Structure formats: structure tokens, C-alpha cells
Amino acid sequence: MQITNQIVKIACEYYKRGNSLTETAEYLNRAYNFKVSPYGIGKRLRKIGVKLRSDVEGVILRTRKHIDIQKLLENYNNKVPIRELSRNSKIARGTIRKILVENGVSIMDSRSAQLAIGYIKEKKKFNLSSQEKAYIYGLVMGDLTPVRKSNYTLKLITHSTHLTFVKLLYNIFNKYGISSYKETKLNGMFRFQTHLDLESFSFLLDTKNGKVPDWINSNNFFYFLAGFIDSDGSVMLKRMHGGIFYGIRLFGQNLNLLIGIKDKLNNLDYKSSIHLSHCKGHKYFNNGILFKYNKDYYILETKRSQAISLLKDIPIKHPEKIMKRDLIFKIYNKGIVHWCEIEEEVIKLRFIIKDAVKSKTDLSPISP
């Protein structure tokens, strides 16, 4: 049967709508009872100047015939992420991405897409005061591990058997980012973590250097020291012969860090001393568990004669250590010099702290 110009025109329109030569031939047979081979249709279309699709183009077109590309482009330009478009339209994400590229559309990066869909939220930026920055730096340097999770997020993590300390960390960091804590499978151990804006808190990565940074000065050193004590130091109150000793004690394997703190204290007219507590390789048992020192272990200790003044200068926040500090102030204000006069109260305080750890109780004061 001869192909008329009218049939060629119909075939051309049907082919341009995205149908293959085979589909066009079937359509002509079905709608017009006109039988012609796909090859014959192709030959006539080329003769009138129609450029036929390649095999690859044909496969692509066949798999996308059901896609409303214009609507897809409009939705994406309205900030609907590829993930959501794929879920709603049942179109593979790879296909959507190819269509966007072919149409010259700039594709959002992963973070922008997650922000648009609400999977994540933009972290709030913070401009910390010098004192606040110093306290947090000391706190992290003492007992927290900073981890750079991405170009936008800094994660802090630590473990402790003291719920009071964990709650302190939560209260401090929760205003800066998403913070949480939970008891681990190891009975009595709590795990704390927080996610912060990297841009605001990137300075905490420097704590891995293990030294007092240059920006810690006389205006913020006591805040740094408070954070370090709250995290990994001790307010000492103990018997010394028949008398009473009180002061600040810091521990660690990093001798250079302790020397740096000692120098800062000395510049502020506070005297301290450092001594080797345990040598590398030293072993001891605690509750039936063997512990071994892998490095030399040092202790920095402040002078008793300057303890009251120093404790007044250091704005510690740890409730357990505040309780010890307040008892020291009481001893000093009452002029108590003999251990026997205060022993019962000290033992009672120690019991309260140990019992709080054992019972997983928070000693933080209840807010009014």
C-alpha cells in the first residue's frame, strides 16, 4: 500500500511525540488500518527531513515517556529536593538527576537538599565571650573528645559514672546544640554527646594539642581553670597529720600541660608544685580490676595558704566540687584547724557523693 503525504504527516507527529518507529507503525495499523514496516516509516521520515533518534536516545525516551518533565523541573525549582521528588513520583533519583543536568538545572548539594526537606536544621551560630570560651575549652580539654563530623558539625563525647557531671555537661551544651546522655550497657556508666556548629566551636579541636593556648590570659585563665577542674581536677579536702589540707589538685600524663598551667598560676601570684605520682608500668588493683599506667602520671597541687583566695577566683560549676569548696570556706571562716573538729562532716559529704554515684543520683541544686 502506498504511503500518502497525509499518512506521512500523521506518522511524523506521532513519532515526534516520543513514540518509536515500531510504535508508530502499530498506531497507523490500529487507527488507520494502514500497514507499513518501521523501516518504511523511517525511510519516509528521513526523506522529509526528520532526524531519527539513535538507539540510546530511543531507550532513554521509552523509559521517560510517562514523566512530565516540565512539571518535574518546576517542582525542583520550587526547592523540592530530588529525594522527595523521587518518593512522590516513583521515579529513580538517578533518572531525575540526569533530566535536571540535561536541562541545565543547577543541582543542590546534599546539605542544601537536606535543609530544604527538613531532614536537618541549620545550626545556630554563637559568638562566645572570652570567659565562656575559656571555660568550655578547659572543660573539653579535661575529659571530652572533640570529633569533626562534617564541614558543619563538631561532636563532643565523654563517659562518666557521675550523673551529676553528665547533667552539668548537658545543661552547659544543650543551649548550643542538640545534646543527650544515656546509661551504657556497662552498669553505672553514662555516655554524653553533643553536636555543635563547627564554625562557632572549631577552636575546641585545638584541645587535642594538649597545651594552654596563647589566647588564655589573665582575663580568662580562671575560667579555663574552672572548666578543667570541673572536668578532670579535684577540690582537695583531707587530713594532714592532725590538721587540715585543702587546695586544688590536677592530674594527668601531659607534663607540658601541667607546666603551662603552673606558669599561668605563677604569673597571677599563685604558687603550685608538680610531682610524679606513678611511673610508667606501675600496676594496681581497684575493686578487683588490674590497672596499669602506660605513661608517667603527674599531679599539680596548689599551696594551702593560697587555697581560699584561689577558690574564690575560680568560677567552678560542678555541684560536687562546689559542695567541697563551700565546706572549705566554712572551715576557714570558723577558724577550724584540727581535723577531728570537721572529720564527721567531711566523711558525711564524701558519703553523699559516693552514694549519688552508686544510686545514679544528680546532686545539682533544684532550680526555684
C-alpha positions as CSV (number, residue, x, y, z in Angstrom):
1,M,0.0,0.0,0.0
2,Q,1.4,3.4,-1.0
3,I,2.2,5.8,1.8
4,T,0.4,9.1,1.2
5,N,1.5,12.5,2.3
6,Q,-1.3,12.5,4.8
7,I,-0.1,9.3,6.4
8,V,3.4,10.6,6.5
9,K,2.3,13.7,8.3
10,I,0.4,11.6,10.9
11,A,3.4,9.3,11.4
12,C,5.7,12.3,11.8
13,E,3.5,13.9,14.5
14,Y,3.2,10.6,16.4
15,Y,6.9,9.9,16.2
16,K,7.8,13.4,17.5
17,R,5.6,12.8,20.5
18,G,8.2,10.3,21.7
19,N,7.0,7.1,20.1
20,S,9.3,4.7,18.4
21,L,9.1,3.7,14.7
22,T,7.6,0.4,15.8
23,E,5.0,2.1,17.9
24,T,4.3,4.5,15.1
25,A,3.7,1.6,12.7
26,E,1.4,-0.2,15.1
27,Y,-0.5,3.0,15.6
28,L,-1.1,3.5,11.9
29,N,-2.3,-0.1,11.6
30,R,-4.6,0.3,14.6
31,A,-6.0,3.7,13.9
32,Y,-6.0,3.9,10.1
33,N,-5.8,0.2,9.1
34,F,-2.6,1.1,7.2
35,K,0.1,-1.5,7.3
36,V,3.7,-0.4,6.9
37,S,7.0,-1.5,8.4
38,P,9.0,0.6,10.9
39,Y,11.8,0.7,8.3
40,G,9.4,2.1,5.7
41,I,8.2,4.8,8.1
42,G,11.8,5.7,9.0
43,K,12.7,6.0,5.3
44,R,9.9,8.4,4.5
45,L,10.5,10.5,7.7
46,R,14.2,10.9,6.7
47,K,13.1,11.9,3.2
48,I,11.1,14.9,4.6
49,G,14.0,16.0,6.8
50,V,13.1,14.3,10.2
51,K,16.2,13.3,12.2
52,L,15.7,9.9,13.6
53,R,16.7,9.1,17.2
54,S,19.6,6.8,17.9
55,D,19.2,3.5,19.7
56,V,20.4,5.1,23.0
57,E,18.1,8.1,22.6
58,G,15.2,5.7,21.9
59,V,15.8,3.7,25.1
60,I,16.0,6.9,27.2
61,L,12.8,8.3,25.6
62,R,11.0,5.0,26.1
63,T,11.8,4.9,29.8
64,R,10.8,8.5,30.3
65,K,7.6,8.6,28.3
66,H,5.4,8.7,31.5
67,I,7.4,11.5,33.0
68,D,6.1,15.1,33.0
69,I,9.5,16.7,32.6
70,Q,8.2,20.3,32.7
71,K,6.3,19.6,36.0
72,L,9.4,17.9,37.4
73,L,11.6,20.9,36.6
74,E,9.0,23.3,38.1
75,N,8.9,21.3,41.3
76,Y,12.6,21.2,41.7
77,N,12.9,24.9,41.0
78,N,10.4,25.3,43.9
79,K,13.1,23.7,46.2
80,V,11.5,20.3,46.3
81,P,14.6,18.0,46.8
82,I,15.4,15.1,44.5
83,R,14.8,12.6,47.3
84,E,11.2,13.9,47.8
85,L,10.5,14.1,44.1
86,S,11.6,10.5,43.7
87,R,9.4,9.4,46.5
88,N,6.4,11.2,45.3
89,S,6.7,10.4,41.6
90,K,8.2,6.9,41.8
91,I,11.0,8.0,39.5
92,A,14.5,6.9,40.3
93,R,16.7,9.6,41.8
94,G,19.4,8.9,39.2
95,T,16.9,9.5,36.4
96,I,15.7,12.7,37.9
97,R,19.3,13.9,38.3
98,K,20.0,13.1,34.6
99,I,16.9,15.0,33.5
100,L,18.0,18.1,35.6
101,V,21.5,18.0,34.2
102,E,20.2,17.7,30.6
103,N,18.0,20.7,31.1
104,G,20.9,22.8,32.5
105,V,19.5,22.9,36.1
106,S,21.9,23.5,38.9
107,I,21.6,20.7,41.5
108,M,21.6,21.4,45.2
109,D,24.4,19.8,47.2
110,S,23.4,17.2,49.8
111,R,23.3,19.6,52.8
112,S,21.2,22.1,50.9
113,A,18.8,19.4,49.9
114,Q,18.5,18.0,53.5
115,L,17.9,21.5,54.8
116,A,15.2,22.1,52.2
117,I,13.4,18.9,53.0
118,G,13.7,19.4,56.8
119,Y,15.9,16.4,57.5
120,I,18.4,18.6,59.2
121,K,18.2,22.2,60.6
122,E,20.7,24.9,60.2
123,K,22.8,25.1,63.4
124,K,22.7,28.4,65.3
125,K,25.8,30.5,65.2
126,F,27.3,31.7,68.5
127,N,29.8,34.4,69.4
128,L,31.1,33.4,72.8
129,S,32.6,35.8,75.3
130,S,36.3,35.3,76.2
131,Q,35.4,33.9,79.6
132,E,32.7,31.5,78.3
133,K,35.1,30.3,75.5
134,A,37.8,29.7,78.1
135,Y,35.6,27.7,80.4
136,I,34.4,25.4,77.7
137,Y,37.9,25.0,76.4
138,G,39.1,23.8,79.8
139,L,36.1,21.6,80.2
140,V,36.7,19.8,76.9
141,M,40.5,19.6,77.4
142,G,39.9,17.9,80.7
143,D,37.7,15.0,79.8
144,L,35.8,15.4,76.4
145,T,36.8,14.2,73.0
146,P,36.0,16.6,70.1
147,V,35.3,15.0,66.7
148,R,34.8,16.9,63.4
149,K,31.7,15.1,62.0
150,S,31.4,17.3,58.8
151,N,32.2,20.7,57.5
152,Y,29.4,22.0,59.6
153,T,29.2,19.9,62.8
154,L,31.5,19.3,65.8
155,K,30.7,16.4,68.1
156,L,31.8,16.2,71.7
157,I,31.6,12.9,73.6
158,T,32.6,11.6,77.0
159,H,31.7,8.9,79.6
160,S,31.3,9.2,83.3
161,T,30.0,7.4,86.3
162,H,28.9,10.7,87.9
163,L,25.4,11.6,86.7
164,T,25.9,15.0,88.3
165,F,28.8,15.7,86.0
166,V,26.8,14.4,83.0
167,K,23.9,16.6,83.8
168,L,26.3,19.6,84.1
169,L,27.6,18.9,80.6
170,Y,24.0,18.6,79.3
171,N,22.9,22.0,80.9
172,I,26.0,23.7,79.5
173,F,25.9,22.4,76.0
174,N,22.2,22.0,75.3
175,K,21.8,25.7,74.7
176,Y,24.5,25.5,72.0
177,G,23.3,22.3,70.2
178,I,21.5,19.0,70.3
179,S,22.8,17.2,73.4
180,S,21.9,13.9,75.0
181,Y,23.0,11.4,77.6
182,K,22.1,7.8,78.4
183,E,23.3,4.9,80.6
184,T,25.5,2.5,78.8
185,K,25.4,-1.3,78.9
186,L,28.2,-1.0,81.5
187,N,26.2,-0.5,84.7
188,G,26.7,2.9,86.3
189,M,28.4,4.4,83.2
190,F,26.8,7.3,81.3
191,R,27.6,8.4,77.8
192,F,27.2,12.1,76.9
193,Q,27.3,13.7,73.5
194,T,26.5,17.0,71.8
195,H,26.5,18.3,68.3
196,L,27.6,21.9,67.8
197,D,28.1,24.4,65.0
198,L,31.6,23.8,63.7
199,E,32.1,27.4,62.7
200,S,31.3,28.6,66.2
201,F,33.2,25.9,68.1
202,S,36.1,24.9,65.9
203,F,38.5,26.3,68.5
204,L,37.8,23.2,70.6
205,L,39.7,21.0,68.1
206,D,42.8,22.7,69.3
207,T,42.4,20.9,72.7
208,K,44.0,17.9,71.0
209,N,47.3,19.8,71.0
210,G,47.4,19.3,74.8
211,K,48.6,22.8,75.8
212,V,47.3,26.0,77.1
213,P,46.5,28.2,74.1
214,D,48.0,31.7,73.7
215,W,44.6,33.4,73.9
216,I,44.2,32.2,77.5
217,N,45.3,35.2,79.5
218,S,44.9,36.9,82.9
219,N,41.3,37.9,82.0
220,N,40.0,34.4,81.3
221,F,42.6,32.0,82.8
222,F,40.5,31.3,85.9
223,Y,37.5,30.4,83.7
224,F,39.7,28.0,81.8
225,L,41.0,26.5,85.1
226,A,37.4,26.2,86.3
227,G,36.4,24.2,83.3
228,F,39.5,22.0,83.6
229,I,38.8,21.3,87.3
230,D,35.1,20.6,86.7
231,S,36.1,18.1,84.1
232,D,39.3,16.4,85.4
233,G,40.5,18.2,88.5
234,S,39.8,18.0,92.2
235,V,39.0,20.3,95.1
236,M,41.0,18.6,97.8
237,L,39.9,18.4,101.5
238,K,41.8,15.9,103.6
239,R,43.6,15.2,106.8
240,M,47.2,16.3,107.0
241,H,48.8,14.9,110.2
242,G,46.4,16.2,112.8
243,G,45.4,19.3,110.7
244,I,43.5,20.0,107.6
245,F,44.8,20.4,104.0
246,Y,42.7,22.0,101.2
247,G,43.6,23.2,97.8
248,I,43.3,22.4,94.0
249,R,44.8,19.2,92.5
250,L,45.1,18.5,88.8
251,F,46.1,15.1,87.3
252,G,47.5,13.9,84.0
253,Q,50.1,12.3,81.8
254,N,50.7,15.5,79.9
255,L,53.5,17.2,81.9
256,N,53.8,20.1,79.5
257,L,50.2,21.0,80.0
258,L,50.6,21.0,83.8
259,I,53.7,23.1,83.5
260,G,51.8,25.6,81.3
261,I,49.0,25.8,84.0
262,K,51.7,26.2,86.7
263,D,53.3,29.1,84.8
264,K,49.9,30.8,84.4
265,L,49.2,30.4,88.1
266,N,52.6,31.8,88.9
267,N,52.1,34.9,86.7
268,L,49.0,35.5,88.8
269,D,51.0,35.1,92.1
270,Y,49.6,31.7,92.9
271,K,52.2,29.1,93.8
272,S,51.9,25.4,92.9
273,S,54.1,22.3,92.6
274,I,54.2,19.3,90.3
275,H,55.4,15.8,91.3
276,L,55.5,12.4,89.7
277,S,52.7,10.3,91.1
278,H,53.1,7.0,89.3
279,C,55.8,5.8,86.9
280,K,55.1,4.1,83.5
281,G,54.4,0.4,84.1
282,H,53.0,0.8,87.6
283,K,50.2,-1.6,88.4
284,Y,47.5,-1.6,91.0
285,F,44.1,-3.2,91.7
286,N,40.9,-1.3,92.2
287,N,37.8,-3.4,93.1
288,G,39.5,-6.5,91.8
289,I,40.4,-4.9,88.4
290,L,44.0,-4.5,87.4
291,F,45.1,-1.1,86.2
292,K,48.4,-0.3,84.5
293,Y,50.0,3.1,83.8
294,N,51.2,3.4,80.2
295,K,52.9,6.7,80.8
296,D,54.3,8.6,83.7
297,Y,51.5,10.2,85.8
298,Y,51.8,13.7,87.3
299,I,50.0,15.8,89.9
300,L,49.9,19.5,90.2
301,E,48.9,20.8,93.6
302,T,48.3,24.4,94.8
303,K,49.5,25.8,98.1
304,R,47.2,25.5,101.1
305,S,48.0,29.1,102.2
306,Q,46.5,30.4,98.9
307,A,43.6,28.0,98.6
308,I,40.8,30.3,99.9
309,S,41.8,33.1,97.6
310,L,42.2,30.8,94.6
311,L,38.9,29.1,95.2
312,K,37.2,32.4,95.3
313,D,38.8,33.4,91.9
314,I,37.8,30.1,90.1
315,P,34.2,30.0,89.0
316,I,33.7,26.2,89.2
317,K,30.2,24.9,88.3
318,H,30.4,21.2,89.2
319,P,28.0,20.7,92.1
320,E,30.1,18.1,93.8
321,K,33.1,20.3,93.8
322,I,31.1,23.3,94.9
323,M,29.9,21.3,97.9
324,K,33.6,20.7,98.8
325,R,34.5,24.3,98.2
326,D,31.7,25.6,100.4
327,L,32.7,23.2,103.2
328,I,36.3,24.6,102.9
329,F,35.0,28.1,103.2
330,K,33.1,27.1,106.3
331,I,36.2,25.6,107.9
332,Y,38.2,28.7,107.1
333,N,35.5,31.2,108.3
334,K,35.1,29.3,111.6
335,G,38.8,29.1,112.1
336,I,38.8,25.3,112.4
337,V,42.4,23.9,112.3
338,H,42.0,20.4,113.7
339,W,40.8,17.5,111.7
340,C,38.8,16.0,114.5
341,E,36.6,19.1,114.5
342,I,35.5,18.6,111.0
343,E,36.1,14.9,110.3
344,E,32.5,13.8,110.7
345,E,31.2,16.5,108.3
346,V,33.8,15.6,105.7
347,I,33.0,11.9,105.9
348,K,29.3,12.7,105.5
349,L,30.0,14.8,102.4
350,R,32.1,12.0,100.9
351,F,29.4,9.5,101.6
352,I,26.8,11.8,99.9
353,I,28.9,12.0,96.7
354,K,29.7,8.3,96.7
355,D,26.1,7.3,97.3
356,A,25.0,9.6,94.5
357,V,27.3,7.8,92.1
358,K,26.2,4.4,93.3
359,S,22.5,5.3,93.1
360,K,22.9,7.3,89.9
361,T,21.5,10.4,91.5
362,D,22.1,14.0,90.4
363,L,23.3,16.4,93.1
364,S,22.6,19.5,91.2
365,P,20.5,22.0,93.2
366,I,16.9,22.2,92.2
367,S,16.1,25.4,90.3
368,P,13.4,27.5,92.0
